[in-house]
Amino acid sequence: MTVLQTETSNGQVLYGKQSRLAVDNFGTSGRTVAEVPAFVRNYALVKAAAARSNAKLGVLAPSIAEAIEAACGEIIAGEHASQFPTALVLGGGGTTTNMNFNEVIAARASQIAGLPVHPNDHVNASQSTNDTYPTAMALTIRELSLGPLEALAALAQAFEDKAAEYETTQRLGRTCLQDAVVLSVGQTHRSHATAIRRVAQGLKAATAELDSIPIGATVLGTGVGAPDDYRDLCVEDLSEATGRQLAGSTDLVDALAHLDPYAAIASAGSRAAITMAKIAADLRFLSSGPGGGISEVTLPAVQAGSSIMPGKINPVIPEFVMQLSYRIRGAAHTVECAVAAGELELNIMEPVIVDSILNIFEDLSASASTFARKCIEGLTWDGARLHENINAGFDSWVVMAAENGYDATTQEVKKARSTGTEATR
């Protein structure tokens, strides 16, 4: 088991019994909550919003609420990260994670206020894990989606720049890996840019759904235990804190029972990965050779390709992109399984959904960024080989068929191939 530093700068431990039980039950393998700073920060934002809203509604005494808010402020600023040693993926639908935050905030707020602050009665007032966890989850995934979106935008621009560089250069297009007709390299790379922008837009649209948050749902979406106006105050507070125009979920029972928006996000991530992998595979194929393959594209030589064959260069960046796409698709399938596993009024598989989407975002960002910087920006098209292959295009035969008919032209094609005159027509 990994041993984490769990003391504050002055040697104190802020978390309590429930957090210790979680570490004992689930260990610290894989990601811990502390290793996802955005999740820690957003969960603290939720707790701070709850404290301020509870104070306005008379649920908490001002001194208690202010101490909770101050403790949350320290966490939001990056302090006390070591106090969240619990595993990100654990049983119980995130209850232990919520209790970890309650305990840490209560302990620190008690120090600040100089009087007892209770993790449940005060820090968790008007709340349940049922609504705080998915709210923090939504805020976190929405925030972290900016990483892959920026990387995809940069990749699309790299393709656009390469299209402009080779705007009028012609190449032989292929269908079923056989000669087809001629098109420009500019058209090819511009299609790549279009595809990447489309999948990025799909991911952006899917994550935008998370601006509807279920705070105030408490248990099963009933709102039991929370006063009137609490929900609206929290949404308003979190909108200001995050800088986004958030809204309360229109149907709180639905928001807790059905997590299909996360399946849509995972699917959008998988779609982006599949598209990048297809383009990477095409460039890998077109770079084959250089002596015994197509060799129309020369990819940047980023490292040696063999330990025994001197000078051999392999298409390692496209292969990296392709392999990450497999892992992304696996993570997306995990999300789909977890979304489908929700039972009755609550889906308690949220922790593995968070973990898997984080994996998707990290791999998407790495894939798109590396593809752009290490491959697309430096690739070149071999003019001599391109010209040689262009002569095998069917362009003139298509024109002839329109004039003389398909069958007659087929005979001309066969004759040209048998006499070896096809390449000189």
RODO-2510 file (C-alpha; in nm, 4 decimals, decimal comma):
residues 425
     n   res          X          Y          Z
     1     m     0,0000     0,0000     0,0000
     2     t     0,1259     0,3467    -0,0867
     3     v     0,1997     0,5565     0,2189
     4     l     0,1014     0,9208     0,1705
     5     q     0,2094     1,2262     0,3660
     6     t    -0,1075     1,3012     0,5596
     7     e     0,0032     1,5709     0,7999
     8     t    -0,0356     1,9439     0,7588
     9     s     0,2655     2,1730     0,7689
    10     n     0,2414     2,1846     1,1484
    11     g     0,2192     1,8068     1,1809
    12     q    -0,1554     1,7836     1,2334
    13     v    -0,3902     1,5354     1,0700
    14     l    -0,7269     1,6874     0,9801
    15     y    -0,9209     1,3908     0,8486
    16     g    -1,1018     1,1554     1,0831
    17     k    -1,2346     0,8064     1,1369
    18     q    -1,4370     0,7676     0,8171
    19     s    -1,1404     0,8691     0,6031
    20     r    -0,9136     0,6243     0,7863
    21     l    -1,1628     0,3447     0,7329
    22     a    -1,1697     0,4224     0,3605
    23     v    -0,7907     0,4065     0,3353
    24     d    -0,7996     0,0772     0,5239
    25     n    -1,0805    -0,0678     0,3108
    26     f    -0,9821     0,0559    -0,0339
    27     g    -0,6119     0,1371    -0,0033
    28     t    -0,4509     0,4144    -0,2034
    29     s    -0,3798     0,2304    -0,5269
    30     g    -0,4744     0,4066    -0,8439
    31     r    -0,5692     0,7712    -0,8100
    32     t    -0,6354     0,9230    -0,4720
    33     v    -0,8631     1,2223    -0,4295
    34     a    -0,5544     1,4313    -0,3517
    35     e    -0,4149     1,3493    -0,6945
    36     v    -0,7028     1,5266    -0,8678
    37     p    -0,6575     1,8895    -0,7586
    38     a    -0,9513     2,0074    -0,9709
    39     f    -1,1842     1,7666    -0,7897
    40     v    -1,0543     1,8775    -0,4487
    41     r    -1,0986     2,2418    -0,5427
    42     n    -1,4488     2,1972    -0,6846
    43     y    -1,5681     1,9881    -0,3907
    44     a    -1,4483     2,2642    -0,1592
    45     l    -1,6347     2,5179    -0,3748
    46     v    -1,9531     2,3143    -0,3217
    47     k    -1,9001     2,3021     0,0549
    48     a    -1,8289     2,6756     0,0707
    49     a    -2,1404     2,7563    -0,1313
    50     a    -2,3455     2,5368     0,0999
    51     a    -2,2079     2,7129     0,4080
    52     r    -2,2822     3,0588     0,2717
    53     s    -2,6329     2,9558     0,1634
    54     n    -2,7032     2,7934     0,5004
    55     a    -2,5913     3,1086     0,6787
    56     k    -2,8271     3,3245     0,4716
    57     l    -3,1150     3,0911     0,5543
    58     g    -3,0365     3,0728     0,9264
    59     v    -2,9365     2,7066     0,9220
    60     l    -2,5834     2,7839     1,0425
    61     a    -2,4636     3,0453     1,2860
    62     p    -2,2543     3,3118     1,1103
    63     s    -1,9406     3,2205     1,3069
    64     i    -1,9667     2,8541     1,2053
    65     a    -2,0406     2,9336     0,8424
    66     e    -1,7519     3,1808     0,8221
    67     a    -1,5105     2,9257     0,9676
    68     i    -1,6268     2,6626     0,7179
    69     e    -1,5899     2,9110     0,4349
    70     a    -1,2392     3,0013     0,5512
    71     a    -1,1365     2,6349     0,5694
    72     c    -1,2763     2,5766     0,2219
    73     g    -1,0873     2,8817     0,0983
    74     e    -0,7600     2,7295     0,2131
    75     i    -0,8396     2,4054     0,0334
    76     i    -0,9388     2,5913    -0,2828
    77     a    -0,6032     2,7721    -0,2652
    78     g    -0,4235     2,4371    -0,2673
    79     e    -0,3591     2,3910     0,1026
    80     h    -0,4203     2,0637     0,2907
    81     a    -0,4008     1,8461    -0,0241
    82     s    -0,2418     1,5658     0,1768
    83     q    -0,5576     1,5433     0,3855
    84     f    -0,7450     1,3664     0,1041
    85     p    -0,5707     1,0267     0,0923
    86     t    -0,8804     0,8240     0,0076
    87     a    -0,8965     0,6370    -0,3223
    88     l    -1,0917     0,8088    -0,5966
    89     v    -1,2571     0,4804    -0,6932
    90     l    -1,4249     0,3177    -0,3943
    91     g    -1,7532     0,1615    -0,2914
    92     g    -2,0500     0,3470    -0,1505
    93     g    -2,1210     0,5954    -0,4261
    94     g    -1,8756     0,8569    -0,3020
    95     t    -2,0038     0,8714     0,0569
    96     t    -1,6547     0,8260     0,1972
    97     t    -1,5209     1,0996    -0,0293
    98     n    -1,7882     1,3369     0,0964
    99     m    -1,7070     1,2391     0,4554
   100     n    -1,3359     1,2955     0,3912
   101     f    -1,4165     1,6542     0,2922
   102     n    -1,6585     1,6978     0,5830
   103     e    -1,3979     1,5788     0,8333
   104     v    -1,1118     1,7882     0,6998
   105     i    -1,3209     2,1035     0,6702
   106     a    -1,4744     2,0537     1,0140
   107     a    -1,1359     2,0000     1,1784
   108     r    -0,9810     2,3062     1,0174
   109     a    -1,2934     2,5196     1,0746
   110     s    -1,2855     2,4219     1,4430
   111     q    -0,9306     2,5518     1,4650
   112     i    -1,0270     2,8751     1,2901
   113     a    -1,3449     2,9354     1,4922
   114     g    -1,2058     2,8180     1,8264
   115     l    -1,5198     2,6117     1,8836
   116     p    -1,6465     2,2704     1,7697
   117     v    -1,7577     2,2416     1,4084
   118     h    -1,9277     1,9093     1,3320
   119     p    -1,8610     1,7322     0,9989
   120     n    -2,2229     1,6227     0,9559
   121     d    -2,4320     1,8733     1,1497
   122     h    -2,2477     2,1766     1,0187
   123     v    -2,0264     2,1085     0,7139
   124     n    -2,2822     1,8700     0,5619
   125     a    -2,5895     2,0729     0,6583
   126     s    -2,8681     2,0683     0,3945
   127     q    -2,6612     1,8215     0,1911
   128     s    -2,6215     1,4569     0,1017
   129     t    -2,3504     1,2690    -0,0834
   130     n    -2,6300     1,2113    -0,3353
   131     d    -2,6122     1,5732    -0,4504
   132     t    -2,2715     1,7102    -0,3422
   133     y    -2,0669     1,4378    -0,5121
   134     p    -2,2333     1,4627    -0,8558
   135     t    -2,2214     1,8425    -0,8350
   136     a    -1,8469     1,8423    -0,7663
   137     m    -1,8091     1,5727    -1,0298
   138     a    -1,9887     1,7830    -1,2918
   139     l    -1,7879     2,0960    -1,2109
   140     t    -1,4613     1,9020    -1,2278
   141     i    -1,5227     1,7273    -1,5578
   142     r    -1,6522     2,0480    -1,7144
   143     e    -1,3357     2,2303    -1,6058
   144     l    -1,0953     1,9554    -1,7139
   145     s    -1,2588     1,9201    -2,0565
   146     l    -1,0805     2,2413    -2,1553
   147     g    -0,7516     2,0493    -2,1768
   148     p    -0,8449     1,8069    -2,4559
   149     l    -1,0516     2,0732    -2,6309
   150     e    -0,7491     2,3029    -2,6502
   151     a    -0,5280     2,0164    -2,7713
   152     l    -0,7794     1,9209    -3,0405
   153     a    -0,8039     2,2826    -3,1541
   154     a    -0,4253     2,3004    -3,1873
   155     l    -0,4222     1,9756    -3,3866
   156     a    -0,6909     2,1063    -3,6237
   157     q    -0,4847     2,4211    -3,6759
   158     a    -0,1735     2,2133    -3,7485
   159     f    -0,3649     2,0315    -4,0219
   160     e    -0,4949     2,3632    -4,1541
   161     d    -0,1419     2,5041    -4,1696
   162     k    -0,0157     2,1942    -4,3501
   163     a    -0,3039     2,2224    -4,5975
   164     a    -0,1980     2,5781    -4,6786
   165     e     0,1641     2,4682    -4,7182
   166     y     0,0711     2,2018    -4,9757
   167     e    -0,2426     2,3675    -5,1141
   168     t    -0,1813     2,2845    -5,4828
   169     t     0,0349     1,9728    -5,4470
   170     q    -0,1444     1,6795    -5,6077
   171     r    -0,1605     1,3241    -5,4811
   172     l    -0,3242     0,9996    -5,5861
   173     g    -0,6375     0,9200    -5,3905
   174     r    -0,7289     0,5583    -5,3234
   175     t    -1,0347     0,3456    -5,2539
   176     c    -0,9999    -0,0074    -5,1151
   177     l    -0,6237     0,0661    -5,1155
   178     q    -0,6339     0,0702    -5,4957
   179     d    -0,5683     0,3631    -5,7305
   180     a    -0,8585     0,6054    -5,7664
   181     v    -0,8394     0,9700    -5,8784
   182     v    -0,6191     1,2698    -5,8055
   183     l    -0,6868     1,5287    -5,5369
   184     s    -0,4707     1,7882    -5,3649
   185     v    -0,2753     1,7478    -5,0434
   186     g    -0,4449     2,0686    -4,9342
   187     q    -0,7846     1,9022    -4,9672
   188     t    -0,6607     1,6013    -4,7722
   189     h    -0,5256     1,7940    -4,4752
   190     r    -0,8183     2,0341    -4,4750
   191     s    -1,0498     1,7335    -4,4413
   192     h    -0,8411     1,6269    -4,1415
   193     a    -0,8886     1,9700    -3,9832
   194     t    -1,2627     1,9563    -4,0492
   195     a    -1,2933     1,6144    -3,8880
   196     i    -1,0983     1,7146    -3,5780
   197     r    -1,3021     2,0311    -3,5320
   198     r    -1,6230     1,8319    -3,5664
   199     v    -1,5303     1,5785    -3,2978
   200     a    -1,4085     1,8595    -3,0725
   201     q    -1,7433     2,0324    -3,1107
   202     g    -1,9147     1,7071    -3,0153
   203     l    -1,7085     1,6853    -2,6974
   204     k    -1,7737     2,0505    -2,6168
   205     a    -2,1489     2,0073    -2,6609
   206     a    -2,1535     1,6932    -2,4456
   207     t    -1,9658     1,8545    -2,1572
   208     a    -2,1833     2,1680    -2,1740
   209     e    -2,4717     1,9579    -2,0361
   210     l    -2,2860     1,9499    -1,7056
   211     d    -2,3675     2,3154    -1,6451
   212     s    -2,6932     2,1809    -1,5019
   213     i    -2,6076     2,0679    -1,1489
   214     p    -2,8106     1,8694    -0,8928
   215     i    -2,7121     2,0624    -0,5804
   216     g    -3,0056     2,0758    -0,3397
   217     a    -3,1323     1,7335    -0,4469
   218     t    -3,0189     1,5850    -0,1126
   219     v    -3,1539     1,2283    -0,0878
   220     l    -3,2811     1,0794    -0,4164
   221     g    -3,3694     1,4211    -0,5534
   222     t    -3,6390     1,4854    -0,2940
   223     g    -3,4676     1,7870    -0,1386
   224     v    -3,5452     1,6497     0,2060
   225     g    -3,3416     1,8179     0,4798
   226     a    -3,2729     2,1342     0,2795
   227     p    -3,4707     2,4560     0,3351
   228     d    -3,6582     2,6456     0,0670
   229     d    -3,4378     2,8671    -0,1505
   230     y    -3,1236     2,6721    -0,0529
   231     r    -3,0895     2,5195    -0,3980
   232     d    -3,1212     2,8507    -0,5817
   233     l    -2,8727     3,0203    -0,3510
   234     c    -2,6166     2,7434    -0,4043
   235     v    -2,6523     2,7532    -0,7826
   236     e    -2,6106     3,1303    -0,7824
   237     d    -2,3085     3,1060    -0,5543
   238     l    -2,1389     2,8374    -0,7635
   239     s    -2,2053     3,0296    -1,0846
   240     e    -2,0163     3,3230    -0,9409
   241     a    -1,7373     3,1042    -0,8041
   242     t    -1,6802     2,9149    -1,1300
   243     g    -1,7467     3,1979    -1,3734
   244     r    -1,9997     2,9864    -1,5613
   245     q    -2,3731     3,0323    -1,5938
   246     l    -2,4882     2,7257    -1,4042
   247     a    -2,8460     2,6085    -1,3610
   248     g    -3,0176     2,3663    -1,1293
   249     s    -3,1113     2,0324    -1,2826
   250     t    -3,4651     2,0528    -1,4171
   251     d    -3,5560     1,7119    -1,2715
   252     l    -3,3600     1,6260    -0,9589
   253     v    -3,4745     1,2637    -0,9423
   254     d    -3,3638     1,2141    -1,3016
   255     a    -3,0317     1,3875    -1,2353
   256     l    -2,9372     1,1341    -0,9678
   257     a    -3,0840     0,8232    -1,1286
   258     h    -2,9689     0,8652    -1,4888
   259     l    -2,6104     0,9562    -1,5722
   260     d    -2,6332     0,9274    -1,9510
   261     p    -2,4717     1,2730    -1,9988
   262     y    -2,1467     1,1091    -1,8869
   263     a    -2,1929     0,8297    -2,1384
   264     a    -2,2293     1,1009    -2,4037
   265     i    -1,9041     1,2625    -2,2898
   266     a    -1,7208     0,9303    -2,2958
   267     s    -1,8639     0,8549    -2,6396
   268     a    -1,7540     1,1959    -2,7677
   269     g    -1,4045     1,1316    -2,6343
   270     s    -1,3975     0,7907    -2,7986
   271     r    -1,5164     0,9424    -3,1254
   272     a    -1,2341     1,1960    -3,1183
   273     a    -0,9812     0,9230    -3,0464
   274     i    -1,1123     0,7026    -3,3277
   275     t    -1,0923     0,9910    -3,5732
   276     m    -0,7355     1,0760    -3,4750
   277     a    -0,6379     0,7091    -3,4961
   278     k    -0,7833     0,6780    -3,8465
   279     i    -0,5880     0,9808    -3,9681
   280     a    -0,2728     0,8528    -3,7949
   281     a    -0,3130     0,5120    -3,9593
   282     d    -0,3543     0,6759    -4,3017
   283     l    -0,0348     0,8776    -4,2619
   284     r     0,1476     0,5702    -4,1337
   285     f     0,0384     0,3818    -4,4465
   286     l     0,1300     0,6644    -4,6846
   287     s     0,4750     0,6881    -4,5244
   288     s     0,5477     0,3162    -4,5704
   289     g     0,8828     0,2367    -4,7210
   290     p     1,0800     0,4370    -4,8025
   291     g     1,2104     0,1975    -5,0666
   292     g     0,9511    -0,0756    -5,0643
   293     g     0,6321     0,1143    -4,9827
   294     i     0,4192     0,4074    -5,0933
   295     s     0,6493     0,6672    -4,9372
   296     e     0,4491     0,9699    -5,0429
   297     v     0,4732     1,1230    -4,6951
   298     t     0,7889     1,1585    -4,4909
   299     l     0,7165     1,1739    -4,1198
   300     p     0,9544     1,3459    -3,8764
   301     a     1,2324     1,1151    -3,7624
   302     v     1,1863     1,1501    -3,3873
   303     q     1,3871     0,8444    -3,2800
   304     a     1,5665     0,5318    -3,4031
   305     g     1,3365     0,2638    -3,5397
   306     s     1,5494    -0,0441    -3,4827
   307     s     1,8189    -0,1732    -3,2507
   308     i     1,9732    -0,3840    -3,5281
   309     m     1,8924    -0,2054    -3,8561
   310     p     2,0921     0,1201    -3,8708
   311     g     1,9058     0,4215    -4,0047
   312     k     1,5615     0,2598    -3,9854
   313     i     1,2873     0,5050    -3,8895
   314     n     0,9432     0,3963    -3,7706
   315     p     0,6139     0,5934    -3,7599
   316     v     0,6140     0,5933    -3,3798
   317     i     0,3926     0,9000    -3,3311
   318     p     0,1007     0,7670    -3,5401
   319     e     0,1411     0,4364    -3,3563
   320     f     0,1260     0,6207    -3,0237
   321     v    -0,1960     0,7936    -3,1304
   322     m    -0,3460     0,4625    -3,2409
   323     q    -0,2612     0,2874    -2,9140
   324     l    -0,4012     0,5660    -2,6989
   325     s    -0,7231     0,5416    -2,8987
   326     y    -0,7601     0,1796    -2,7862
   327     r    -0,7174     0,2816    -2,4236
   328     i    -0,9624     0,5695    -2,4596
   329     r    -1,2227     0,3388    -2,6111
   330     g    -1,1737     0,0992    -2,3207
   331     a    -1,2277     0,3780    -2,0704
   332     a    -1,5377     0,4909    -2,2605
   333     h    -1,6762     0,1384    -2,2385
   334     t    -1,6163     0,1451    -1,8626
   335     v    -1,8232     0,4627    -1,8383
   336     e    -2,1024     0,3069    -2,0428
   337     c    -2,1089     0,0022    -1,8131
   338     a    -2,1128     0,2224    -1,5026
   339     v    -2,3921     0,4427    -1,6382
   340     a    -2,5981     0,1341    -1,7196
   341     a    -2,5365    -0,0056    -1,3699
   342     g    -2,7454     0,2591    -1,1949
   343     e    -3,0237     0,1032    -0,9905
   344     l    -3,3626     0,2552    -0,9230
   345     e    -3,3217     0,6134    -0,7934
   346     l    -2,9434     0,6342    -0,7648
   347     n    -2,6308     0,5468    -0,9594
   348     i    -2,3563     0,4717    -0,7097
   349     m    -2,0916     0,4036    -0,9763
   350     e    -1,9954     0,7709    -1,0046
   351     p    -1,6377     0,7271    -0,8742
   352     v    -1,5328     0,4989    -1,1598
   353     i    -1,7094     0,7312    -1,4069
   354     v    -1,4994     1,0237    -1,2815
   355     d    -1,1809     0,8171    -1,2932
   356     s    -1,2464     0,6865    -1,6443
   357     i    -1,3340     1,0261    -1,7898
   358     l    -1,0178     1,1695    -1,6366
   359     n    -0,8283     0,8923    -1,8186
   360     i    -1,0051     0,9806    -2,1430
   361     f    -0,9227     1,3498    -2,1085
   362     e    -0,5573     1,2850    -2,0216
   363     d    -0,5068     1,0470    -2,3141
   364     l    -0,6938     1,2718    -2,5576
   365     s    -0,4796     1,5687    -2,4590
   366     a    -0,1563     1,3717    -2,4874
   367     s    -0,2576     1,2158    -2,8181
   368     a    -0,3687     1,5366    -2,9906
   369     s    -0,0800     1,7440    -2,8575
   370     t     0,1884     1,4907    -2,9496
   371     f     0,0332     1,4246    -3,2904
   372     a     0,0400     1,7960    -3,3742
   373     r     0,3853     1,8822    -3,2379
   374     k     0,5806     1,5668    -3,3156
   375     c     0,4215     1,4611    -3,6433
   376     i     0,1924     1,6948    -3,8352
   377     e     0,3953     2,0140    -3,8012
   378     g     0,7091     1,8496    -3,9436
   379     l     0,5816     1,6059    -4,2068
   380     t     0,6641     1,6578    -4,5748
   381     w     0,5268     1,5246    -4,9028
   382     d     0,7686     1,3614    -5,1506
   383     g     0,7161     1,5376    -5,4828
   384     a     0,8910     1,2765    -5,7013
   385     r     0,6972     0,9819    -5,5647
   386     l     0,3738     1,1798    -5,5731
   387     h     0,4215     1,2615    -5,9431
   388     e     0,4973     0,8993    -6,0276
   389     n     0,1851     0,7715    -5,8518
   390     i    -0,0417     1,0420    -5,9915
   391     n    -0,0023     0,8894    -6,3387
   392     a    -0,1881     0,5810    -6,2169
   393     g    -0,5028     0,7809    -6,1421
   394     f    -0,8353     0,7009    -6,3078
   395     d    -0,9221     1,0632    -6,3828
   396     s    -0,8925     1,0348    -6,7612
   397     w    -1,0682     0,6988    -6,7646
   398     v    -1,3642     0,8468    -6,5740
   399     v    -1,3876     1,1232    -6,8347
   400     m    -1,3610     0,8708    -7,1187
   401     a    -1,6348     0,6529    -6,9653
   402     a    -1,8679     0,9524    -6,9540
   403     e    -1,8111     0,9977    -7,3289
   404     n    -1,7710     0,6402    -7,4613
   405     g    -1,9458     0,4281    -7,1960
   406     y    -1,8306     0,2184    -6,9039
   407     d    -1,7831    -0,1132    -7,0873
   408     a    -1,5843     0,0293    -7,3790
   409     t    -1,3600     0,2223    -7,1436
   410     t    -1,3038    -0,0885    -6,9299
   411     q    -1,1547    -0,2575    -7,2357
   412     e    -0,9258     0,0415    -7,2917
   413     v    -0,8073     0,0232    -6,9308
   414     k    -0,7282    -0,3490    -6,9651
   415     k    -0,5411    -0,2866    -7,2909
   416     a    -0,3355    -0,0043    -7,1389
   417     r    -0,2421    -0,2170    -6,8401
   418     s    -0,1459    -0,5186    -7,0520
   419     t     0,0792    -0,3083    -7,2778
   420     g     0,2248    -0,0990    -6,9995
   421     t     0,1095     0,2254    -7,1533
   422     e    -0,1184     0,3250    -6,8613
   423     a     0,1512     0,5189    -6,6821
   424     t     0,2357     0,7282    -6,9896
   425     r    -0,1116     0,8276    -7,1000
***
